[in-house]
């Protein structure tokens, strides 16, 4: 909702403004069809990208920082987890760590099923093998059905 590209850039800026955070890489931005939304939201396209950073923060510390950033960007949590929102920042992986708590699961539990996650990740970490998988990201992408649901939106952001 709102100025999608502007909000994505703001989220990136706020993440990189965190102390002791080092920018490593970023994917292009992809425009995607919404997944799992109510019929009235089907026409609302999402923007997706991968941002790679290094820091000493734990995944739990990152989660708190991300929630604060989402709140700053006026994200409203509703009972419908797929409702339109201003921003949604997910932690896909944290090195080789595995986290499985009530609040956080890393690697993200459905990352390898979603082309809108795998494609941007393959742009920046094609050879990475995430914990819980046996294949690199590029192979997971190659095995996915190619469709038009994920389209290049912008090379730079």
Buried (B, 14 or more C-beta within 10 A) or exposed (E): BEEBEEBBEBBBEBBEEBEEBEEEEBBBBBBBBBEEBEEEBEEEBBBBBBBBBEBEBEBEEBBEBBBEBBEEBEBEEEEEEEBBBBBBBEBBBBEEEEBEEEEBBBBBEEBBEBBBBBBBBBBBBBEBBBEEBEEBBBBBBEEBEEEEBBEEBEEEB
